[in-house]
């Protein structure tokens, strides 16, 4: 069992977040909404786990999606170049310029690795 998501899993996760913007932005806070969000994460976990790669429960995938964003500071020169997939994540999570998508960043080569 791998603990690193594959590109197919990340793409599917981004599609889920694009279709569920309220979840991506953390806007749904009522008790009823929290129960529905838990159900949706459990459902998407089944889909993601059916793809080759990481195997996580709904809570694990939710945590992973939260780890893909970080409020940033500093100048734009300090940020890595974002891939098209990264840009989709930024858009679904609010599209704010102060969000940098990262898991591991190699600033020297200006690349982003989403698969750690």
Phi and psi restraints in degrees (range 20) as a CNS / XPLOR table:
assign (resid 1 and name C) (resid 2 and name N)
       (resid 2 and name CA) (resid 2 and name C) 1.0 -81.3 20.0 2
assign (resid 2 and name N) (resid 2 and name CA)
       (resid 2 and name C) (resid 3 and name N) 1.0 147.7 20.0 2
assign (resid 2 and name C) (resid 3 and name N)
       (resid 3 and name CA) (resid 3 and name C) 1.0 -106.1 20.0 2
assign (resid 3 and name N) (resid 3 and name CA)
       (resid 3 and name C) (resid 4 and name N) 1.0 1.6 20.0 2
assign (resid 3 and name C) (resid 4 and name N)
       (resid 4 and name CA) (resid 4 and name C) 1.0 -106.3 20.0 2
assign (resid 4 and name N) (resid 4 and name CA)
       (resid 4 and name C) (resid 5 and name N) 1.0 125.9 20.0 2
assign (resid 4 and name C) (resid 5 and name N)
       (resid 5 and name CA) (resid 5 and name C) 1.0 -66.0 20.0 2
assign (resid 5 and name N) (resid 5 and name CA)
       (resid 5 and name C) (resid 6 and name N) 1.0 145.6 20.0 2
assign (resid 5 and name C) (resid 6 and name N)
       (resid 6 and name CA) (resid 6 and name C) 1.0 -85.0 20.0 2
assign (resid 6 and name N) (resid 6 and name CA)
       (resid 6 and name C) (resid 7 and name N) 1.0 169.2 20.0 2
assign (resid 6 and name C) (resid 7 and name N)
       (resid 7 and name CA) (resid 7 and name C) 1.0 -58.1 20.0 2
assign (resid 7 and name N) (resid 7 and name CA)
       (resid 7 and name C) (resid 8 and name N) 1.0 -41.9 20.0 2
assign (resid 7 and name C) (resid 8 and name N)
       (resid 8 and name CA) (resid 8 and name C) 1.0 -60.6 20.0 2
assign (resid 8 and name N) (resid 8 and name CA)
       (resid 8 and name C) (resid 9 and name N) 1.0 -40.0 20.0 2
assign (resid 8 and name C) (resid 9 and name N)
       (resid 9 and name CA) (resid 9 and name C) 1.0 -67.5 20.0 2
assign (resid 9 and name N) (resid 9 and name CA)
       (resid 9 and name C) (resid 10 and name N) 1.0 -42.6 20.0 2
assign (resid 9 and name C) (resid 10 and name N)
       (resid 10 and name CA) (resid 10 and name C) 1.0 -63.5 20.0 2
assign (resid 10 and name N) (resid 10 and name CA)
       (resid 10 and name C) (resid 11 and name N) 1.0 -43.5 20.0 2
assign (resid 10 and name C) (resid 11 and name N)
       (resid 11 and name CA) (resid 11 and name C) 1.0 -61.9 20.0 2
assign (resid 11 and name N) (resid 11 and name CA)
       (resid 11 and name C) (resid 12 and name N) 1.0 -42.0 20.0 2
assign (resid 11 and name C) (resid 12 and name N)
       (resid 12 and name CA) (resid 12 and name C) 1.0 -66.0 20.0 2
assign (resid 12 and name N) (resid 12 and name CA)
       (resid 12 and name C) (resid 13 and name N) 1.0 -39.1 20.0 2
assign (resid 12 and name C) (resid 13 and name N)
       (resid 13 and name CA) (resid 13 and name C) 1.0 -64.0 20.0 2
assign (resid 13 and name N) (resid 13 and name CA)
       (resid 13 and name C) (resid 14 and name N) 1.0 -42.4 20.0 2
assign (resid 13 and name C) (resid 14 and name N)
       (resid 14 and name CA) (resid 14 and name C) 1.0 -63.7 20.0 2
assign (resid 14 and name N) (resid 14 and name CA)
       (resid 14 and name C) (resid 15 and name N) 1.0 -41.5 20.0 2
assign (resid 14 and name C) (resid 15 and name N)
       (resid 15 and name CA) (resid 15 and name C) 1.0 -60.5 20.0 2
assign (resid 15 and name N) (resid 15 and name CA)
       (resid 15 and name C) (resid 16 and name N) 1.0 -43.2 20.0 2
assign (resid 15 and name C) (resid 16 and name N)
       (resid 16 and name CA) (resid 16 and name C) 1.0 -59.4 20.0 2
assign (resid 16 and name N) (resid 16 and name CA)
       (resid 16 and name C) (resid 17 and name N) 1.0 -45.6 20.0 2
assign (resid 16 and name C) (resid 17 and name N)
       (resid 17 and name CA) (resid 17 and name C) 1.0 -66.4 20.0 2
assign (resid 17 and name N) (resid 17 and name CA)
       (resid 17 and name C) (resid 18 and name N) 1.0 -37.1 20.0 2
assign (resid 17 and name C) (resid 18 and name N)
       (resid 18 and name CA) (resid 18 and name C) 1.0 -64.2 20.0 2
assign (resid 18 and name N) (resid 18 and name CA)
       (resid 18 and name C) (resid 19 and name N) 1.0 -35.3 20.0 2
assign (resid 18 and name C) (resid 19 and name N)
       (resid 19 and name CA) (resid 19 and name C) 1.0 -80.9 20.0 2
assign (resid 19 and name N) (resid 19 and name CA)
       (resid 19 and name C) (resid 20 and name N) 1.0 -15.6 20.0 2
assign (resid 19 and name C) (resid 20 and name N)
       (resid 20 and name CA) (resid 20 and name C) 1.0 -130.2 20.0 2
assign (resid 20 and name N) (resid 20 and name CA)
       (resid 20 and name C) (resid 21 and name N) 1.0 66.3 20.0 2
assign (resid 20 and name C) (resid 21 and name N)
       (resid 21 and name CA) (resid 21 and name C) 1.0 -60.1 20.0 2
assign (resid 21 and name N) (resid 21 and name CA)
       (resid 21 and name C) (resid 22 and name N) 1.0 -35.6 20.0 2
assign (resid 21 and name C) (resid 22 and name N)
       (resid 22 and name CA) (resid 22 and name C) 1.0 -60.7 20.0 2
assign (resid 22 and name N) (resid 22 and name CA)
       (resid 22 and name C) (resid 23 and name N) 1.0 -37.6 20.0 2
assign (resid 22 and name C) (resid 23 and name N)
       (resid 23 and name CA) (resid 23 and name C) 1.0 -69.6 20.0 2
assign (resid 23 and name N) (resid 23 and name CA)
       (resid 23 and name C) (resid 24 and name N) 1.0 -45.7 20.0 2
assign (resid 23 and name C) (resid 24 and name N)
       (resid 24 and name CA) (resid 24 and name C) 1.0 -59.4 20.0 2
assign (resid 24 and name N) (resid 24 and name CA)
       (resid 24 and name C) (resid 25 and name N) 1.0 -38.1 20.0 2
assign (resid 24 and name C) (resid 25 and name N)
       (resid 25 and name CA) (resid 25 and name C) 1.0 -92.2 20.0 2
assign (resid 25 and name N) (resid 25 and name CA)
       (resid 25 and name C) (resid 26 and name N) 1.0 -4.7 20.0 2
assign (resid 25 and name C) (resid 26 and name N)
       (resid 26 and name CA) (resid 26 and name C) 1.0 69.6 20.0 2
assign (resid 26 and name N) (resid 26 and name CA)
       (resid 26 and name C) (resid 27 and name N) 1.0 34.4 20.0 2
assign (resid 26 and name C) (resid 27 and name N)
       (resid 27 and name CA) (resid 27 and name C) 1.0 -88.5 20.0 2
assign (resid 27 and name N) (resid 27 and name CA)
       (resid 27 and name C) (resid 28 and name N) 1.0 -17.3 20.0 2
assign (resid 27 and name C) (resid 28 and name N)
       (resid 28 and name CA) (resid 28 and name C) 1.0 -93.8 20.0 2
assign (resid 28 and name N) (resid 28 and name CA)
       (resid 28 and name C) (resid 29 and name N) 1.0 107.1 20.0 2
assign (resid 28 and name C) (resid 29 and name N)
       (resid 29 and name CA) (resid 29 and name C) 1.0 -121.7 20.0 2
assign (resid 29 and name N) (resid 29 and name CA)
       (resid 29 and name C) (resid 30 and name N) 1.0 -5.6 20.0 2
assign (resid 29 and name C) (resid 30 and name N)
       (resid 30 and name CA) (resid 30 and name C) 1.0 -71.7 20.0 2
assign (resid 30 and name N) (resid 30 and name CA)
       (resid 30 and name C) (resid 31 and name N) 1.0 162.2 20.0 2
assign (resid 30 and name C) (resid 31 and name N)
       (resid 31 and name CA) (resid 31 and name C) 1.0 -60.8 20.0 2
assign (resid 31 and name N) (resid 31 and name CA)
       (resid 31 and name C) (resid 32 and name N) 1.0 -41.3 20.0 2
assign (resid 31 and name C) (resid 32 and name N)
       (resid 32 and name CA) (resid 32 and name C) 1.0 -63.6 20.0 2
assign (resid 32 and name N) (resid 32 and name CA)
       (resid 32 and name C) (resid 33 and name N) 1.0 -43.3 20.0 2
assign (resid 32 and name C) (resid 33 and name N)
       (resid 33 and name CA) (resid 33 and name C) 1.0 -63.1 20.0 2
assign (resid 33 and name N) (resid 33 and name CA)
       (resid 33 and name C) (resid 34 and name N) 1.0 -40.4 20.0 2
assign (resid 33 and name C) (resid 34 and name N)
       (resid 34 and name CA) (resid 34 and name C) 1.0 -61.6 20.0 2
assign (resid 34 and name N) (resid 34 and name CA)
       (resid 34 and name C) (resid 35 and name N) 1.0 -39.6 20.0 2
assign (resid 34 and name C) (resid 35 and name N)
       (resid 35 and name CA) (resid 35 and name C) 1.0 -66.1 20.0 2
assign (resid 35 and name N) (resid 35 and name CA)
       (resid 35 and name C) (resid 36 and name N) 1.0 -40.4 20.0 2
assign (resid 35 and name C) (resid 36 and name N)
       (resid 36 and name CA) (resid 36 and name C) 1.0 -66.5 20.0 2
assign (resid 36 and name N) (resid 36 and name CA)
       (resid 36 and name C) (resid 37 and name N) 1.0 -40.5 20.0 2
assign (resid 36 and name C) (resid 37 and name N)
       (resid 37 and name CA) (resid 37 and name C) 1.0 -62.0 20.0 2
assign (resid 37 and name N) (resid 37 and name CA)
       (resid 37 and name C) (resid 38 and name N) 1.0 -43.3 20.0 2
assign (resid 37 and name C) (resid 38 and name N)
       (resid 38 and name CA) (resid 38 and name C) 1.0 -59.2 20.0 2
assign (resid 38 and name N) (resid 38 and name CA)
       (resid 38 and name C) (resid 39 and name N) 1.0 -42.5 20.0 2
assign (resid 38 and name C) (resid 39 and name N)
       (resid 39 and name CA) (resid 39 and name C) 1.0 -64.5 20.0 2
assign (resid 39 and name N) (resid 39 and name CA)
       (resid 39 and name C) (resid 40 and name N) 1.0 -43.0 20.0 2
assign (resid 39 and name C) (resid 40 and name N)
       (resid 40 and name CA) (resid 40 and name C) 1.0 -65.1 20.0 2
assign (resid 40 and name N) (resid 40 and name CA)
       (resid 40 and name C) (resid 41 and name N) 1.0 -40.1 20.0 2
assign (resid 40 and name C) (resid 41 and name N)
       (resid 41 and name CA) (resid 41 and name C) 1.0 -64.9 20.0 2
assign (resid 41 and name N) (resid 41 and name CA)
       (resid 41 and name C) (resid 42 and name N) 1.0 -39.4 20.0 2
assign (resid 41 and name C) (resid 42 and name N)
       (resid 42 and name CA) (resid 42 and name C) 1.0 -63.1 20.0 2
assign (resid 42 and name N) (resid 42 and name CA)
       (resid 42 and name C) (resid 43 and name N) 1.0 -39.2 20.0 2
assign (resid 42 and name C) (resid 43 and name N)
       (resid 43 and name CA) (resid 43 and name C) 1.0 -67.0 20.0 2
assign (resid 43 and name N) (resid 43 and name CA)
       (resid 43 and name C) (resid 44 and name N) 1.0 -47.4 20.0 2
assign (resid 43 and name C) (resid 44 and name N)
       (resid 44 and name CA) (resid 44 and name C) 1.0 -68.5 20.0 2
assign (resid 44 and name N) (resid 44 and name CA)
       (resid 44 and name C) (resid 45 and name N) 1.0 -27.9 20.0 2
assign (resid 44 and name C) (resid 45 and name N)
       (resid 45 and name CA) (resid 45 and name C) 1.0 -61.5 20.0 2
assign (resid 45 and name N) (resid 45 and name CA)
       (resid 45 and name C) (resid 46 and name N) 1.0 -39.0 20.0 2
assign (resid 45 and name C) (resid 46 and name N)
       (resid 46 and name CA) (resid 46 and name C) 1.0 -61.1 20.0 2
assign (resid 46 and name N) (resid 46 and name CA)
       (resid 46 and name C) (resid 47 and name N) 1.0 -45.1 20.0 2
assign (resid 46 and name C) (resid 47 and name N)
       (resid 47 and name CA) (resid 47 and name C) 1.0 -63.4 20.0 2
assign (resid 47 and name N) (resid 47 and name CA)
       (resid 47 and name C) (resid 48 and name N) 1.0 -48.1 20.0 2
assign (resid 47 and name C) (resid 48 and name N)
       (resid 48 and name CA) (resid 48 and name C) 1.0 -64.3 20.0 2
assign (resid 48 and name N) (resid 48 and name CA)
       (resid 48 and name C) (resid 49 and name N) 1.0 -39.4 20.0 2
assign (resid 48 and name C) (resid 49 and name N)
       (resid 49 and name CA) (resid 49 and name C) 1.0 -71.5 20.0 2
assign (resid 49 and name N) (resid 49 and name CA)
       (resid 49 and name C) (resid 50 and name N) 1.0 -20.3 20.0 2
assign (resid 49 and name C) (resid 50 and name N)
       (resid 50 and name CA) (resid 50 and name C) 1.0 -74.6 20.0 2
assign (resid 50 and name N) (resid 50 and name CA)
       (resid 50 and name C) (resid 51 and name N) 1.0 -17.2 20.0 2
assign (resid 50 and name C) (resid 51 and name N)
       (resid 51 and name CA) (resid 51 and name C) 1.0 -86.1 20.0 2
assign (resid 51 and name N) (resid 51 and name CA)
       (resid 51 and name C) (resid 52 and name N) 1.0 150.4 20.0 2
assign (resid 51 and name C) (resid 52 and name N)
       (resid 52 and name CA) (resid 52 and name C) 1.0 -63.2 20.0 2
assign (resid 52 and name N) (resid 52 and name CA)
       (resid 52 and name C) (resid 53 and name N) 1.0 136.8 20.0 2
assign (resid 52 and name C) (resid 53 and name N)
       (resid 53 and name CA) (resid 53 and name C) 1.0 136.6 20.0 2
assign (resid 53 and name N) (resid 53 and name CA)
       (resid 53 and name C) (resid 54 and name N) 1.0 -141.1 20.0 2
assign (resid 53 and name C) (resid 54 and name N)
       (resid 54 and name CA) (resid 54 and name C) 1.0 -67.1 20.0 2
assign (resid 54 and name N) (resid 54 and name CA)
       (resid 54 and name C) (resid 55 and name N) 1.0 152.9 20.0 2
assign (resid 54 and name C) (resid 55 and name N)
       (resid 55 and name CA) (resid 55 and name C) 1.0 -128.6 20.0 2
assign (resid 55 and name N) (resid 55 and name CA)
       (resid 55 and name C) (resid 56 and name N) 1.0 110.3 20.0 2
assign (resid 55 and name C) (resid 56 and name N)
       (resid 56 and name CA) (resid 56 and name C) 1.0 -134.2 20.0 2
assign (resid 56 and name N) (resid 56 and name CA)
       (resid 56 and name C) (resid 57 and name N) 1.0 156.9 20.0 2
assign (resid 56 and name C) (resid 57 and name N)
       (resid 57 and name CA) (resid 57 and name C) 1.0 -81.1 20.0 2
assign (resid 57 and name N) (resid 57 and name CA)
       (resid 57 and name C) (resid 58 and name N) 1.0 178.1 20.0 2
assign (resid 57 and name C) (resid 58 and name N)
       (resid 58 and name CA) (resid 58 and name C) 1.0 -56.5 20.0 2
assign (resid 58 and name N) (resid 58 and name CA)
       (resid 58 and name C) (resid 59 and name N) 1.0 -42.7 20.0 2
assign (resid 58 and name C) (resid 59 and name N)
       (resid 59 and name CA) (resid 59 and name C) 1.0 -63.4 20.0 2
assign (resid 59 and name N) (resid 59 and name CA)
       (resid 59 and name C) (resid 60 and name N) 1.0 -37.5 20.0 2
assign (resid 59 and name C) (resid 60 and name N)
       (resid 60 and name CA) (resid 60 and name C) 1.0 -65.2 20.0 2
assign (resid 60 and name N) (resid 60 and name CA)
       (resid 60 and name C) (resid 61 and name N) 1.0 -40.7 20.0 2
assign (resid 60 and name C) (resid 61 and name N)
       (resid 61 and name CA) (resid 61 and name C) 1.0 -69.6 20.0 2
assign (resid 61 and name N) (resid 61 and name CA)
       (resid 61 and name C) (resid 62 and name N) 1.0 -36.8 20.0 2
assign (resid 61 and name C) (resid 62 and name N)
       (resid 62 and name CA) (resid 62 and name C) 1.0 -62.2 20.0 2
assign (resid 62 and name N) (resid 62 and name CA)
       (resid 62 and name C) (resid 63 and name N) 1.0 -44.5 20.0 2
assign (resid 62 and name C) (resid 63 and name N)
       (resid 63 and name CA) (resid 63 and name C) 1.0 -62.2 20.0 2
assign (resid 63 and name N) (resid 63 and name CA)
       (resid 63 and name C) (resid 64 and name N) 1.0 -41.5 20.0 2
assign (resid 63 and name C) (resid 64 and name N)
       (resid 64 and name CA) (resid 64 and name C) 1.0 -63.1 20.0 2
assign (resid 64 and name N) (resid 64 and name CA)
       (resid 64 and name C) (resid 65 and name N) 1.0 -41.8 20.0 2
assign (resid 64 and name C) (resid 65 and name N)
       (resid 65 and name CA) (resid 65 and name C) 1.0 -64.2 20.0 2
assign (resid 65 and name N) (resid 65 and name CA)
       (resid 65 and name C) (resid 66 and name N) 1.0 -35.7 20.0 2
assign (resid 65 and name C) (resid 66 and name N)
       (resid 66 and name CA) (resid 66 and name C) 1.0 -69.7 20.0 2
assign (resid 66 and name N) (resid 66 and name CA)
       (resid 66 and name C) (resid 67 and name N) 1.0 -29.1 20.0 2
assign (resid 66 and name C) (resid 67 and name N)
       (resid 67 and name CA) (resid 67 and name C) 1.0 -74.4 20.0 2
assign (resid 67 and name N) (resid 67 and name CA)
       (resid 67 and name C) (resid 68 and name N) 1.0 -12.5 20.0 2
assign (resid 67 and name C) (resid 68 and name N)
       (resid 68 and name CA) (resid 68 and name C) 1.0 -84.8 20.0 2
assign (resid 68 and name N) (resid 68 and name CA)
       (resid 68 and name C) (resid 69 and name N) 1.0 1.4 20.0 2
assign (resid 68 and name C) (resid 69 and name N)
       (resid 69 and name CA) (resid 69 and name C) 1.0 -133.5 20.0 2
assign (resid 69 and name N) (resid 69 and name CA)
       (resid 69 and name C) (resid 70 and name N) 1.0 152.4 20.0 2
assign (resid 69 and name C) (resid 70 and name N)
       (resid 70 and name CA) (resid 70 and name C) 1.0 -154.3 20.0 2
assign (resid 70 and name N) (resid 70 and name CA)
       (resid 70 and name C) (resid 71 and name N) 1.0 128.1 20.0 2
assign (resid 70 and name C) (resid 71 and name N)
       (resid 71 and name CA) (resid 71 and name C) 1.0 -61.3 20.0 2
assign (resid 71 and name N) (resid 71 and name CA)
       (resid 71 and name C) (resid 72 and name N) 1.0 130.1 20.0 2
assign (resid 71 and name C) (resid 72 and name N)
       (resid 72 and name CA) (resid 72 and name C) 1.0 -110.1 20.0 2
assign (resid 72 and name N) (resid 72 and name CA)
       (resid 72 and name C) (resid 73 and name N) 1.0 168.5 20.0 2
assign (resid 72 and name C) (resid 73 and name N)
       (resid 73 and name CA) (resid 73 and name C) 1.0 -142.7 20.0 2
assign (resid 73 and name N) (resid 73 and name CA)
       (resid 73 and name C) (resid 74 and name N) 1.0 -173.9 20.0 2
assign (resid 73 and name C) (resid 74 and name N)
       (resid 74 and name CA) (resid 74 and name C) 1.0 80.6 20.0 2
assign (resid 74 and name N) (resid 74 and name CA)
       (resid 74 and name C) (resid 75 and name N) 1.0 -172.0 20.0 2
assign (resid 74 and name C) (resid 75 and name N)
       (resid 75 and name CA) (resid 75 and name C) 1.0 -87.6 20.0 2
assign (resid 75 and name N) (resid 75 and name CA)
       (resid 75 and name C) (resid 76 and name N) 1.0 162.6 20.0 2
assign (resid 75 and name C) (resid 76 and name N)
       (resid 76 and name CA) (resid 76 and name C) 1.0 -64.2 20.0 2
assign (resid 76 and name N) (resid 76 and name CA)
       (resid 76 and name C) (resid 77 and name N) 1.0 -24.8 20.0 2
assign (resid 76 and name C) (resid 77 and name N)
       (resid 77 and name CA) (resid 77 and name C) 1.0 -65.5 20.0 2
assign (resid 77 and name N) (resid 77 and name CA)
       (resid 77 and name C) (resid 78 and name N) 1.0 -23.1 20.0 2
assign (resid 77 and name C) (resid 78 and name N)
       (resid 78 and name CA) (resid 78 and name C) 1.0 -83.1 20.0 2
assign (resid 78 and name N) (resid 78 and name CA)
       (resid 78 and name C) (resid 79 and name N) 1.0 -10.7 20.0 2
assign (resid 78 and name C) (resid 79 and name N)
       (resid 79 and name CA) (resid 79 and name C) 1.0 -90.3 20.0 2
assign (resid 79 and name N) (resid 79 and name CA)
       (resid 79 and name C) (resid 80 and name N) 1.0 146.9 20.0 2
assign (resid 79 and name C) (resid 80 and name N)
       (resid 80 and name CA) (resid 80 and name C) 1.0 -74.2 20.0 2
assign (resid 80 and name N) (resid 80 and name CA)
       (resid 80 and name C) (resid 81 and name N) 1.0 162.4 20.0 2
assign (resid 80 and name C) (resid 81 and name N)
       (resid 81 and name CA) (resid 81 and name C) 1.0 -67.8 20.0 2
assign (resid 81 and name N) (resid 81 and name CA)
       (resid 81 and name C) (resid 82 and name N) 1.0 139.6 20.0 2
assign (resid 81 and name C) (resid 82 and name N)
       (resid 82 and name CA) (resid 82 and name C) 1.0 -100.0 20.0 2
assign (resid 82 and name N) (resid 82 and name CA)
       (resid 82 and name C) (resid 83 and name N) 1.0 136.6 20.0 2
assign (resid 82 and name C) (resid 83 and name N)
       (resid 83 and name CA) (resid 83 and name C) 1.0 -76.1 20.0 2
assign (resid 83 and name N) (resid 83 and name CA)
       (resid 83 and name C) (resid 84 and name N) 1.0 172.4 20.0 2
assign (resid 83 and name C) (resid 84 and name N)
       (resid 84 and name CA) (resid 84 and name C) 1.0 -60.5 20.0 2
assign (resid 84 and name N) (resid 84 and name CA)
       (resid 84 and name C) (resid 85 and name N) 1.0 -38.2 20.0 2
assign (resid 84 and name C) (resid 85 and name N)
       (resid 85 and name CA) (resid 85 and name C) 1.0 -64.8 20.0 2
assign (resid 85 and name N) (resid 85 and name CA)
       (resid 85 and name C) (resid 86 and name N) 1.0 -41.9 20.0 2
assign (resid 85 and name C) (resid 86 and name N)
       (resid 86 and name CA) (resid 86 and name C) 1.0 -59.9 20.0 2
assign (resid 86 and name N) (resid 86 and name CA)
       (resid 86 and name C) (resid 87 and name N) 1.0 -43.2 20.0 2
assign (resid 86 and name C) (resid 87 and name N)
       (resid 87 and name CA) (resid 87 and name C) 1.0 -64.4 20.0 2
assign (resid 87 and name N) (resid 87 and name CA)
       (resid 87 and name C) (resid 88 and name N) 1.0 -36.1 20.0 2
assign (resid 87 and name C) (resid 88 and name N)
       (resid 88 and name CA) (resid 88 and name C) 1.0 -64.0 20.0 2
assign (resid 88 and name N) (resid 88 and name CA)
       (resid 88 and name C) (resid 89 and name N) 1.0 -40.6 20.0 2
assign (resid 88 and name C) (resid 89 and name N)
       (resid 89 and name CA) (resid 89 and name C) 1.0 -63.7 20.0 2
assign (resid 89 and name N) (resid 89 and name CA)
       (resid 89 and name C) (resid 90 and name N) 1.0 -43.2 20.0 2
assign (resid 89 and name C) (resid 90 and name N)
       (resid 90 and name CA) (resid 90 and name C) 1.0 -60.6 20.0 2
assign (resid 90 and name N) (resid 90 and name CA)
       (resid 90 and name C) (resid 91 and name N) 1.0 -44.7 20.0 2
assign (resid 90 and name C) (resid 91 and name N)
       (resid 91 and name CA) (resid 91 and name C) 1.0 -62.0 20.0 2
assign (resid 91 and name N) (resid 91 and name CA)
       (resid 91 and name C) (resid 92 and name N) 1.0 -44.5 20.0 2
assign (resid 91 and name C) (resid 92 and name N)
       (resid 92 and name CA) (resid 92 and name C) 1.0 -72.8 20.0 2
assign (resid 92 and name N) (resid 92 and name CA)
       (resid 92 and name C) (resid 93 and name N) 1.0 -24.0 20.0 2
assign (resid 92 and name C) (resid 93 and name N)
       (resid 93 and name CA) (resid 93 and name C) 1.0 -96.1 20.0 2
assign (resid 93 and name N) (resid 93 and name CA)
       (resid 93 and name C) (resid 94 and name N) 1.0 13.6 20.0 2
assign (resid 93 and name C) (resid 94 and name N)
       (resid 94 and name CA) (resid 94 and name C) 1.0 126.5 20.0 2
assign (resid 94 and name N) (resid 94 and name CA)
       (resid 94 and name C) (resid 95 and name N) 1.0 -16.2 20.0 2
assign (resid 94 and name C) (resid 95 and name N)
       (resid 95 and name CA) (resid 95 and name C) 1.0 63.6 20.0 2
assign (resid 95 and name N) (resid 95 and name CA)
       (resid 95 and name C) (resid 96 and name N) 1.0 21.7 20.0 2
assign (resid 95 and name C) (resid 96 and name N)
       (resid 96 and name CA) (resid 96 and name C) 1.0 -83.1 20.0 2
assign (resid 96 and name N) (resid 96 and name CA)
       (resid 96 and name C) (resid 97 and name N) 1.0 141.4 20.0 2
assign (resid 96 and name C) (resid 97 and name N)
       (resid 97 and name CA) (resid 97 and name C) 1.0 -66.1 20.0 2
assign (resid 97 and name N) (resid 97 and name CA)
       (resid 97 and name C) (resid 98 and name N) 1.0 -20.0 20.0 2
assign (resid 97 and name C) (resid 98 and name N)
       (resid 98 and name CA) (resid 98 and name C) 1.0 -88.6 20.0 2
assign (resid 98 and name N) (resid 98 and name CA)
       (resid 98 and name C) (resid 99 and name N) 1.0 13.6 20.0 2
assign (resid 98 and name C) (resid 99 and name N)
       (resid 99 and name CA) (resid 99 and name C) 1.0 -105.2 20.0 2
assign (resid 99 and name N) (resid 99 and name CA)
       (resid 99 and name C) (resid 100 and name N) 1.0 128.2 20.0 2
assign (resid 99 and name C) (resid 100 and name N)
       (resid 100 and name CA) (resid 100 and name C) 1.0 -114.7 20.0 2
assign (resid 100 and name N) (resid 100 and name CA)
       (resid 100 and name C) (resid 101 and name N) 1.0 126.1 20.0 2
assign (resid 100 and name C) (resid 101 and name N)
       (resid 101 and name CA) (resid 101 and name C) 1.0 -83.1 20.0 2
assign (resid 101 and name N) (resid 101 and name CA)
       (resid 101 and name C) (resid 102 and name N) 1.0 130.2 20.0 2
assign (resid 101 and name C) (resid 102 and name N)
       (resid 102 and name CA) (resid 102 and name C) 1.0 -158.8 20.0 2
assign (resid 102 and name N) (resid 102 and name CA)
       (resid 102 and name C) (resid 103 and name N) 1.0 152.0 20.0 2
assign (resid 102 and name C) (resid 103 and name N)
       (resid 103 and name CA) (resid 103 and name C) 1.0 -129.2 20.0 2
assign (resid 103 and name N) (resid 103 and name CA)
       (resid 103 and name C) (resid 104 and name N) 1.0 -62.8 20.0 2
assign (resid 103 and name C) (resid 104 and name N)
       (resid 104 and name CA) (resid 104 and name C) 1.0 -123.7 20.0 2
assign (resid 104 and name N) (resid 104 and name CA)
       (resid 104 and name C) (resid 105 and name N) 1.0 135.2 20.0 2
assign (resid 104 and name C) (resid 105 and name N)
       (resid 105 and name CA) (resid 105 and name C) 1.0 -120.7 20.0 2
assign (resid 105 and name N) (resid 105 and name CA)
       (resid 105 and name C) (resid 106 and name N) 1.0 134.2 20.0 2
assign (resid 105 and name C) (resid 106 and name N)
       (resid 106 and name CA) (resid 106 and name C) 1.0 -114.0 20.0 2
assign (resid 106 and name N) (resid 106 and name CA)
       (resid 106 and name C) (resid 107 and name N) 1.0 88.5 20.0 2
assign (resid 106 and name C) (resid 107 and name N)
       (resid 107 and name CA) (resid 107 and name C) 1.0 -65.1 20.0 2
assign (resid 107 and name N) (resid 107 and name CA)
       (resid 107 and name C) (resid 108 and name N) 1.0 -28.5 20.0 2
assign (resid 107 and name C) (resid 108 and name N)
       (resid 108 and name CA) (resid 108 and name C) 1.0 -61.5 20.0 2
assign (resid 108 and name N) (resid 108 and name CA)
       (resid 108 and name C) (resid 109 and name N) 1.0 -44.7 20.0 2
assign (resid 108 and name C) (resid 109 and name N)
       (resid 109 and name CA) (resid 109 and name C) 1.0 -93.6 20.0 2
assign (resid 109 and name N) (resid 109 and name CA)
       (resid 109 and name C) (resid 110 and name N) 1.0 -2.5 20.0 2
assign (resid 109 and name C) (resid 110 and name N)
       (resid 110 and name CA) (resid 110 and name C) 1.0 57.2 20.0 2
assign (resid 110 and name N) (resid 110 and name CA)
       (resid 110 and name C) (resid 111 and name N) 1.0 46.1 20.0 2
assign (resid 110 and name C) (resid 111 and name N)
       (resid 111 and name CA) (resid 111 and name C) 1.0 -123.0 20.0 2
assign (resid 111 and name N) (resid 111 and name CA)
       (resid 111 and name C) (resid 112 and name N) 1.0 160.9 20.0 2
assign (resid 111 and name C) (resid 112 and name N)
       (resid 112 and name CA) (resid 112 and name C) 1.0 -123.8 20.0 2
assign (resid 112 and name N) (resid 112 and name CA)
       (resid 112 and name C) (resid 113 and name N) 1.0 132.5 20.0 2
assign (resid 112 and name C) (resid 113 and name N)
       (resid 113 and name CA) (resid 113 and name C) 1.0 -111.5 20.0 2
assign (resid 113 and name N) (resid 113 and name CA)
       (resid 113 and name C) (resid 114 and name N) 1.0 112.3 20.0 2
assign (resid 113 and name C) (resid 114 and name N)
       (resid 114 and name CA) (resid 114 and name C) 1.0 -89.4 20.0 2
assign (resid 114 and name N) (resid 114 and name CA)
       (resid 114 and name C) (resid 115 and name N) 1.0 4.5 20.0 2
assign (resid 114 and name C) (resid 115 and name N)
       (resid 115 and name CA) (resid 115 and name C) 1.0 -111.7 20.0 2
assign (resid 115 and name N) (resid 115 and name CA)
       (resid 115 and name C) (resid 116 and name N) 1.0 30.9 20.0 2
